[in-house]
Amino acid sequence: MLILSPSILAADFTKLGQQIQETAEAGAQYIHLDVMDGMFVPQISFGMPVIETIRKATDKIFDVHLMIEDPGRYIEAFASIGADIITVHAEACTHLDRVIQQIKAAGKKAGVALNPATPLSALDYVLPDLDMVLIMTVNPGFGGQKLIPYCLDKVRELRSRIRELGLSTDIEVDGGIKAANAAEVIRAGANVLVGGSAVFSGDVAANTRAFIQVFREFENE
């Protein structure tokens, strides 16, 4: 199943509830929530109060991406305020397996994100426990960057590995994703696409529909 996960980091926060609703009505299935601590990445975004507030505005799946150091400290807290999927960075976890098990114990789906230069071997022993792998197609921390082409090679290799192991793990991609390159990303093996500025710059509903149209065309090929 192809899924669009609009990243509210690029939204107009004065119209946040309205824009989330627009993406949902236009066909987006997830809402992507980038939590940044100013340490793991240079930027600071938003935290639990914002997520808890907008949880009341939609029943869409909350795809929470923790770009923070030592994320294991906060798994239970994010689970309690409405996260459905919690994704942590392999680079930020001293004990990655432990954090994955924390997410599972909280009753949530577990994801692991890899920065562009992090090899897939970081997942060698944990992949069977994951519901989703997030391949960063830009270096995290800033919106509006261009997709790094070699990251699609990682997606292809990961999809091949998932098939070999007989898993049903989702592959999410985040960074430089737009309707114009969505088909290429899907062909590489991704099935969850994060759109930031490509969704929230301009006509939110129309931008969302453009992604959904690509999905439909791809599924009908």
ChimeraX commands (.cxc) that place a marker at each C-alpha (Angstrom):
marker #1 position 0.00,0.00,0.00 radius 0.5
marker #1 position 1.31,3.44,-0.96 radius 0.5
marker #1 position 1.03,6.01,1.81 radius 0.5
marker #1 position 1.55,9.78,1.94 radius 0.5
marker #1 position 2.80,11.14,5.27 radius 0.5
marker #1 position 2.71,14.98,5.13 radius 0.5
marker #1 position 5.30,16.56,7.42 radius 0.5
marker #1 position 3.75,19.37,9.41 radius 0.5
marker #1 position 7.20,20.89,9.91 radius 0.5
marker #1 position 6.49,22.70,6.63 radius 0.5
marker #1 position 2.93,23.70,7.55 radius 0.5
marker #1 position 1.64,27.14,8.49 radius 0.5
marker #1 position 1.29,26.79,12.26 radius 0.5
marker #1 position -1.32,29.54,12.38 radius 0.5
marker #1 position -3.53,27.20,10.31 radius 0.5
marker #1 position -2.21,23.86,11.51 radius 0.5
marker #1 position -5.47,22.13,12.32 radius 0.5
marker #1 position -7.02,23.33,9.06 radius 0.5
marker #1 position -4.08,22.21,6.94 radius 0.5
marker #1 position -3.95,18.79,8.59 radius 0.5
marker #1 position -7.64,18.39,7.78 radius 0.5
marker #1 position -7.03,19.45,4.17 radius 0.5
marker #1 position -4.36,16.80,3.67 radius 0.5
marker #1 position -6.57,14.16,5.25 radius 0.5
marker #1 position -9.58,15.02,3.10 radius 0.5
marker #1 position -7.39,14.97,-0.02 radius 0.5
marker #1 position -6.19,11.43,0.70 radius 0.5
marker #1 position -3.16,11.52,3.02 radius 0.5
marker #1 position -3.18,8.55,5.38 radius 0.5
marker #1 position -0.51,9.58,7.91 radius 0.5
marker #1 position 0.67,12.77,9.58 radius 0.5
marker #1 position 4.46,13.02,9.91 radius 0.5
marker #1 position 5.71,14.70,13.09 radius 0.5
marker #1 position 9.38,15.69,13.12 radius 0.5
marker #1 position 10.59,16.21,16.68 radius 0.5
marker #1 position 13.99,17.95,16.80 radius 0.5
marker #1 position 16.00,18.72,19.93 radius 0.5
marker #1 position 18.68,21.08,18.62 radius 0.5
marker #1 position 21.35,18.53,19.54 radius 0.5
marker #1 position 20.99,15.48,17.30 radius 0.5
marker #1 position 20.10,17.95,14.54 radius 0.5
marker #1 position 20.78,21.71,14.56 radius 0.5
marker #1 position 17.15,22.77,14.64 radius 0.5
marker #1 position 14.52,22.74,17.38 radius 0.5
marker #1 position 10.99,22.01,16.17 radius 0.5
marker #1 position 8.12,21.12,18.51 radius 0.5
marker #1 position 7.43,18.63,21.22 radius 0.5
marker #1 position 4.78,16.86,23.18 radius 0.5
marker #1 position 2.35,19.76,23.85 radius 0.5
marker #1 position 1.89,20.38,20.11 radius 0.5
marker #1 position 1.40,16.68,19.33 radius 0.5
marker #1 position -1.03,16.25,22.18 radius 0.5
marker #1 position -3.06,19.25,20.97 radius 0.5
marker #1 position -3.31,18.24,17.31 radius 0.5
marker #1 position -4.12,14.65,18.25 radius 0.5
marker #1 position -7.58,16.02,19.01 radius 0.5
marker #1 position -7.90,17.41,15.48 radius 0.5
marker #1 position -7.52,14.20,13.46 radius 0.5
marker #1 position -7.73,10.43,13.66 radius 0.5
marker #1 position -5.01,9.92,11.05 radius 0.5
marker #1 position -2.00,7.80,11.96 radius 0.5
marker #1 position 0.64,9.84,13.78 radius 0.5
marker #1 position 4.03,8.99,12.31 radius 0.5
marker #1 position 6.41,10.42,14.92 radius 0.5
marker #1 position 10.04,10.84,13.83 radius 0.5
marker #1 position 12.31,11.48,16.81 radius 0.5
marker #1 position 15.40,13.38,15.70 radius 0.5
marker #1 position 16.64,13.59,19.26 radius 0.5
marker #1 position 19.51,12.25,21.32 radius 0.5
marker #1 position 18.85,9.27,23.58 radius 0.5
marker #1 position 15.21,8.88,22.47 radius 0.5
marker #1 position 14.60,5.98,24.85 radius 0.5
marker #1 position 14.03,8.54,27.59 radius 0.5
marker #1 position 10.78,9.67,25.95 radius 0.5
marker #1 position 9.19,6.63,24.32 radius 0.5
marker #1 position 6.47,6.17,26.92 radius 0.5
marker #1 position 5.65,9.88,26.88 radius 0.5
marker #1 position 5.19,10.04,23.12 radius 0.5
marker #1 position 3.17,6.84,23.18 radius 0.5
marker #1 position 0.85,8.31,25.81 radius 0.5
marker #1 position 0.03,11.45,23.80 radius 0.5
marker #1 position -1.08,9.67,20.65 radius 0.5
marker #1 position 1.89,8.49,18.58 radius 0.5
marker #1 position 1.02,5.46,16.45 radius 0.5
marker #1 position 4.43,4.87,14.90 radius 0.5
marker #1 position 7.59,5.93,16.72 radius 0.5
marker #1 position 10.77,6.12,14.67 radius 0.5
marker #1 position 14.16,6.62,16.26 radius 0.5
marker #1 position 17.56,7.15,14.65 radius 0.5
marker #1 position 20.04,4.29,14.82 radius 0.5
marker #1 position 22.74,6.93,15.21 radius 0.5
marker #1 position 21.07,8.35,18.33 radius 0.5
marker #1 position 20.64,5.08,20.24 radius 0.5
marker #1 position 23.40,3.55,22.32 radius 0.5
marker #1 position 21.23,0.45,22.75 radius 0.5
marker #1 position 19.04,0.32,19.64 radius 0.5
marker #1 position 17.46,-3.05,20.39 radius 0.5
marker #1 position 16.39,-1.87,23.84 radius 0.5
marker #1 position 14.67,1.22,22.41 radius 0.5
marker #1 position 12.85,-0.86,19.79 radius 0.5
marker #1 position 11.56,-3.14,22.54 radius 0.5
marker #1 position 10.44,-0.06,24.53 radius 0.5
marker #1 position 8.35,1.06,21.58 radius 0.5
marker #1 position 6.83,-2.40,21.19 radius 0.5
marker #1 position 6.13,-2.61,24.92 radius 0.5
marker #1 position 4.25,0.69,24.67 radius 0.5
marker #1 position 1.96,-0.91,22.09 radius 0.5
marker #1 position 3.23,1.15,19.17 radius 0.5
marker #1 position 4.77,0.35,15.80 radius 0.5
marker #1 position 8.55,0.67,15.78 radius 0.5
marker #1 position 10.62,2.37,13.12 radius 0.5
marker #1 position 14.34,3.03,12.75 radius 0.5
marker #1 position 15.72,5.88,10.66 radius 0.5
marker #1 position 19.08,5.93,8.91 radius 0.5
marker #1 position 20.90,9.08,7.84 radius 0.5
marker #1 position 22.26,9.14,4.27 radius 0.5
marker #1 position 25.77,8.00,5.16 radius 0.5
marker #1 position 24.67,5.31,7.64 radius 0.5
marker #1 position 24.92,1.84,6.08 radius 0.5
marker #1 position 22.09,-0.65,6.06 radius 0.5
marker #1 position 24.27,-2.97,8.15 radius 0.5
marker #1 position 23.10,-0.96,11.18 radius 0.5
marker #1 position 19.84,-2.92,10.83 radius 0.5
marker #1 position 21.37,-6.37,10.49 radius 0.5
marker #1 position 20.15,-7.75,13.80 radius 0.5
marker #1 position 16.98,-5.71,14.33 radius 0.5
marker #1 position 15.24,-5.64,10.95 radius 0.5
marker #1 position 12.84,-8.52,11.77 radius 0.5
marker #1 position 11.57,-6.54,14.78 radius 0.5
marker #1 position 10.77,-3.40,12.81 radius 0.5
marker #1 position 7.48,-2.26,11.34 radius 0.5
marker #1 position 9.14,0.46,9.30 radius 0.5
marker #1 position 12.55,1.69,8.18 radius 0.5
marker #1 position 12.95,5.37,7.37 radius 0.5
marker #1 position 15.64,6.08,4.81 radius 0.5
marker #1 position 16.64,9.73,5.04 radius 0.5
marker #1 position 17.18,11.01,1.51 radius 0.5
marker #1 position 18.66,14.28,2.81 radius 0.5
marker #1 position 20.76,15.05,5.86 radius 0.5
marker #1 position 18.19,15.72,8.57 radius 0.5
marker #1 position 17.42,19.01,10.25 radius 0.5
marker #1 position 16.38,21.35,7.45 radius 0.5
marker #1 position 13.46,21.39,5.04 radius 0.5
marker #1 position 13.57,22.11,1.33 radius 0.5
marker #1 position 16.70,20.10,0.50 radius 0.5
marker #1 position 17.25,18.10,-2.69 radius 0.5
marker #1 position 17.07,14.32,-2.63 radius 0.5
marker #1 position 20.52,12.67,-2.51 radius 0.5
marker #1 position 20.49,10.18,-5.42 radius 0.5
marker #1 position 22.56,7.41,-3.79 radius 0.5
marker #1 position 19.94,7.11,-1.07 radius 0.5
marker #1 position 17.64,5.44,-3.58 radius 0.5
marker #1 position 20.26,2.73,-3.98 radius 0.5
marker #1 position 19.86,2.10,-0.24 radius 0.5
marker #1 position 16.11,1.84,-0.71 radius 0.5
marker #1 position 16.57,-0.72,-3.49 radius 0.5
marker #1 position 18.98,-2.77,-1.42 radius 0.5
marker #1 position 16.73,-2.62,1.63 radius 0.5
marker #1 position 13.64,-3.68,-0.34 radius 0.5
marker #1 position 15.60,-6.63,-1.72 radius 0.5
marker #1 position 16.69,-7.63,1.77 radius 0.5
marker #1 position 13.14,-7.37,3.13 radius 0.5
marker #1 position 11.88,-9.65,0.34 radius 0.5
marker #1 position 14.66,-12.17,0.94 radius 0.5
marker #1 position 13.72,-12.37,4.61 radius 0.5
marker #1 position 10.01,-12.65,3.85 radius 0.5
marker #1 position 9.17,-9.55,5.89 radius 0.5
marker #1 position 6.40,-6.99,5.39 radius 0.5
marker #1 position 8.39,-4.03,6.71 radius 0.5
marker #1 position 7.41,-0.62,5.32 radius 0.5
marker #1 position 10.09,1.57,3.77 radius 0.5
marker #1 position 9.59,5.28,4.34 radius 0.5
marker #1 position 11.60,8.00,2.60 radius 0.5
marker #1 position 12.00,11.58,3.80 radius 0.5
marker #1 position 13.83,14.43,2.12 radius 0.5
marker #1 position 13.35,16.16,-1.19 radius 0.5
marker #1 position 10.24,14.13,-2.00 radius 0.5
marker #1 position 7.75,15.72,-4.39 radius 0.5
marker #1 position 5.05,14.55,-6.76 radius 0.5
marker #1 position 7.50,14.90,-9.67 radius 0.5
marker #1 position 9.92,12.28,-8.29 radius 0.5
marker #1 position 7.45,10.16,-6.31 radius 0.5
marker #1 position 7.22,7.45,-8.98 radius 0.5
marker #1 position 11.01,7.05,-9.06 radius 0.5
marker #1 position 11.08,6.70,-5.28 radius 0.5
marker #1 position 8.28,4.13,-5.33 radius 0.5
marker #1 position 10.02,2.10,-8.04 radius 0.5
marker #1 position 13.11,2.00,-5.86 radius 0.5
marker #1 position 11.02,0.20,-3.23 radius 0.5
marker #1 position 9.56,2.81,-0.88 radius 0.5
marker #1 position 5.90,2.68,0.02 radius 0.5
marker #1 position 5.60,5.52,2.57 radius 0.5
marker #1 position 6.53,8.96,1.27 radius 0.5
marker #1 position 7.04,12.01,3.46 radius 0.5
marker #1 position 6.17,15.30,1.80 radius 0.5
marker #1 position 7.00,18.58,3.52 radius 0.5
marker #1 position 7.20,21.74,1.47 radius 0.5
marker #1 position 5.89,19.78,-1.53 radius 0.5
marker #1 position 2.61,19.41,0.36 radius 0.5
marker #1 position 2.35,22.57,2.42 radius 0.5
marker #1 position 3.68,25.22,0.01 radius 0.5
marker #1 position 0.73,26.69,-1.86 radius 0.5
marker #1 position -2.52,24.80,-2.28 radius 0.5
marker #1 position -2.30,22.03,0.34 radius 0.5
marker #1 position -5.24,20.01,-0.93 radius 0.5
marker #1 position -4.11,20.20,-4.57 radius 0.5
marker #1 position -0.54,19.25,-3.64 radius 0.5
marker #1 position -1.81,16.27,-1.67 radius 0.5
marker #1 position -4.02,15.15,-4.54 radius 0.5
marker #1 position -1.02,15.35,-6.90 radius 0.5
marker #1 position 0.78,12.75,-4.77 radius 0.5
marker #1 position -2.30,10.55,-4.54 radius 0.5
marker #1 position -2.70,10.70,-8.32 radius 0.5
marker #1 position 0.87,9.45,-8.77 radius 0.5
marker #1 position 0.09,6.61,-6.35 radius 0.5
marker #1 position -3.02,5.64,-8.31 radius 0.5
marker #1 position -1.19,5.72,-11.64 radius 0.5
marker #1 position 1.60,3.58,-10.25 radius 0.5
marker #1 position -0.83,1.04,-8.79 radius 0.5
marker #1 position -2.63,0.82,-12.16 radius 0.5
marker #1 position 0.53,0.15,-14.18 radius 0.5
marker link #1:1,2 radius 0.2
marker link #1:2,3 radius 0.2
marker link #1:3,4 radius 0.2
marker link #1:4,5 radius 0.2
marker link #1:5,6 radius 0.2
marker link #1:6,7 radius 0.2
marker link #1:7,8 radius 0.2
marker link #1:8,9 radius 0.2
marker link #1:9,10 radius 0.2
marker link #1:10,11 radius 0.2
marker link #1:11,12 radius 0.2
marker link #1:12,13 radius 0.2
marker link #1:13,14 radius 0.2
marker link #1:14,15 radius 0.2
marker link #1:15,16 radius 0.2
marker link #1:16,17 radius 0.2
marker link #1:17,18 radius 0.2
marker link #1:18,19 radius 0.2
marker link #1:19,20 radius 0.2
marker link #1:20,21 radius 0.2
marker link #1:21,22 radius 0.2
marker link #1:22,23 radius 0.2
marker link #1:23,24 radius 0.2
marker link #1:24,25 radius 0.2
marker link #1:25,26 radius 0.2
marker link #1:26,27 radius 0.2
marker link #1:27,28 radius 0.2
marker link #1:28,29 radius 0.2
marker link #1:29,30 radius 0.2
marker link #1:30,31 radius 0.2
marker link #1:31,32 radius 0.2
marker link #1:32,33 radius 0.2
marker link #1:33,34 radius 0.2
marker link #1:34,35 radius 0.2
marker link #1:35,36 radius 0.2
marker link #1:36,37 radius 0.2
marker link #1:37,38 radius 0.2
marker link #1:38,39 radius 0.2
marker link #1:39,40 radius 0.2
marker link #1:40,41 radius 0.2
marker link #1:41,42 radius 0.2
marker link #1:42,43 radius 0.2
marker link #1:43,44 radius 0.2
marker link #1:44,45 radius 0.2
marker link #1:45,46 radius 0.2
marker link #1:46,47 radius 0.2
marker link #1:47,48 radius 0.2
marker link #1:48,49 radius 0.2
marker link #1:49,50 radius 0.2
marker link #1:50,51 radius 0.2
marker link #1:51,52 radius 0.2
marker link #1:52,53 radius 0.2
marker link #1:53,54 radius 0.2
marker link #1:54,55 radius 0.2
marker link #1:55,56 radius 0.2
marker link #1:56,57 radius 0.2
marker link #1:57,58 radius 0.2
marker link #1:58,59 radius 0.2
marker link #1:59,60 radius 0.2
marker link #1:60,61 radius 0.2
marker link #1:61,62 radius 0.2
marker link #1:62,63 radius 0.2
marker link #1:63,64 radius 0.2
marker link #1:64,65 radius 0.2
marker link #1:65,66 radius 0.2
marker link #1:66,67 radius 0.2
marker link #1:67,68 radius 0.2
marker link #1:68,69 radius 0.2
marker link #1:69,70 radius 0.2
marker link #1:70,71 radius 0.2
marker link #1:71,72 radius 0.2
marker link #1:72,73 radius 0.2
marker link #1:73,74 radius 0.2
marker link #1:74,75 radius 0.2
marker link #1:75,76 radius 0.2
marker link #1:76,77 radius 0.2
marker link #1:77,78 radius 0.2
marker link #1:78,79 radius 0.2
marker link #1:79,80 radius 0.2
marker link #1:80,81 radius 0.2
marker link #1:81,82 radius 0.2
marker link #1:82,83 radius 0.2
marker link #1:83,84 radius 0.2
marker link #1:84,85 radius 0.2
marker link #1:85,86 radius 0.2
marker link #1:86,87 radius 0.2
marker link #1:87,88 radius 0.2
marker link #1:88,89 radius 0.2
marker link #1:89,90 radius 0.2
marker link #1:90,91 radius 0.2
marker link #1:91,92 radius 0.2
marker link #1:92,93 radius 0.2
marker link #1:93,94 radius 0.2
marker link #1:94,95 radius 0.2
marker link #1:95,96 radius 0.2
marker link #1:96,97 radius 0.2
marker link #1:97,98 radius 0.2
marker link #1:98,99 radius 0.2
marker link #1:99,100 radius 0.2
marker link #1:100,101 radius 0.2
marker link #1:101,102 radius 0.2
marker link #1:102,103 radius 0.2
marker link #1:103,104 radius 0.2
marker link #1:104,105 radius 0.2
marker link #1:105,106 radius 0.2
marker link #1:106,107 radius 0.2
marker link #1:107,108 radius 0.2
marker link #1:108,109 radius 0.2
marker link #1:109,110 radius 0.2
marker link #1:110,111 radius 0.2
marker link #1:111,112 radius 0.2
marker link #1:112,113 radius 0.2
marker link #1:113,114 radius 0.2
marker link #1:114,115 radius 0.2
marker link #1:115,116 radius 0.2
marker link #1:116,117 radius 0.2
marker link #1:117,118 radius 0.2
marker link #1:118,119 radius 0.2
marker link #1:119,120 radius 0.2
marker link #1:120,121 radius 0.2
marker link #1:121,122 radius 0.2
marker link #1:122,123 radius 0.2
marker link #1:123,124 radius 0.2
marker link #1:124,125 radius 0.2
marker link #1:125,126 radius 0.2
marker link #1:126,127 radius 0.2
marker link #1:127,128 radius 0.2
marker link #1:128,129 radius 0.2
marker link #1:129,130 radius 0.2
marker link #1:130,131 radius 0.2
marker link #1:131,132 radius 0.2
marker link #1:132,133 radius 0.2
marker link #1:133,134 radius 0.2
marker link #1:134,135 radius 0.2
marker link #1:135,136 radius 0.2
marker link #1:136,137 radius 0.2
marker link #1:137,138 radius 0.2
marker link #1:138,139 radius 0.2
marker link #1:139,140 radius 0.2
marker link #1:140,141 radius 0.2
marker link #1:141,142 radius 0.2
marker link #1:142,143 radius 0.2
marker link #1:143,144 radius 0.2
marker link #1:144,145 radius 0.2
marker link #1:145,146 radius 0.2
marker link #1:146,147 radius 0.2
marker link #1:147,148 radius 0.2
marker link #1:148,149 radius 0.2
marker link #1:149,150 radius 0.2
marker link #1:150,151 radius 0.2
marker link #1:151,152 radius 0.2
marker link #1:152,153 radius 0.2
marker link #1:153,154 radius 0.2
marker link #1:154,155 radius 0.2
marker link #1:155,156 radius 0.2
marker link #1:156,157 radius 0.2
marker link #1:157,158 radius 0.2
marker link #1:158,159 radius 0.2
marker link #1:159,160 radius 0.2
marker link #1:160,161 radius 0.2
marker link #1:161,162 radius 0.2
marker link #1:162,163 radius 0.2
marker link #1:163,164 radius 0.2
marker link #1:164,165 radius 0.2
marker link #1:165,166 radius 0.2
marker link #1:166,167 radius 0.2
marker link #1:167,168 radius 0.2
marker link #1:168,169 radius 0.2
marker link #1:169,170 radius 0.2
marker link #1:170,171 radius 0.2
marker link #1:171,172 radius 0.2
marker link #1:172,173 radius 0.2
marker link #1:173,174 radius 0.2
marker link #1:174,175 radius 0.2
marker link #1:175,176 radius 0.2
marker link #1:176,177 radius 0.2
marker link #1:177,178 radius 0.2
marker link #1:178,179 radius 0.2
marker link #1:179,180 radius 0.2
marker link #1:180,181 radius 0.2
marker link #1:181,182 radius 0.2
marker link #1:182,183 radius 0.2
marker link #1:183,184 radius 0.2
marker link #1:184,185 radius 0.2
marker link #1:185,186 radius 0.2
marker link #1:186,187 radius 0.2
marker link #1:187,188 radius 0.2
marker link #1:188,189 radius 0.2
marker link #1:189,190 radius 0.2
marker link #1:190,191 radius 0.2
marker link #1:191,192 radius 0.2
marker link #1:192,193 radius 0.2
marker link #1:193,194 radius 0.2
marker link #1:194,195 radius 0.2
marker link #1:195,196 radius 0.2
marker link #1:196,197 radius 0.2
marker link #1:197,198 radius 0.2
marker link #1:198,199 radius 0.2
marker link #1:199,200 radius 0.2
marker link #1:200,201 radius 0.2
marker link #1:201,202 radius 0.2
marker link #1:202,203 radius 0.2
marker link #1:203,204 radius 0.2
marker link #1:204,205 radius 0.2
marker link #1:205,206 radius 0.2
marker link #1:206,207 radius 0.2
marker link #1:207,208 radius 0.2
marker link #1:208,209 radius 0.2
marker link #1:209,210 radius 0.2
marker link #1:210,211 radius 0.2
marker link #1:211,212 radius 0.2
marker link #1:212,213 radius 0.2
marker link #1:213,214 radius 0.2
marker link #1:214,215 radius 0.2
marker link #1:215,216 radius 0.2
marker link #1:216,217 radius 0.2
marker link #1:217,218 radius 0.2
marker link #1:218,219 radius 0.2
marker link #1:219,220 radius 0.2
marker link #1:220,221 radius 0.2
view
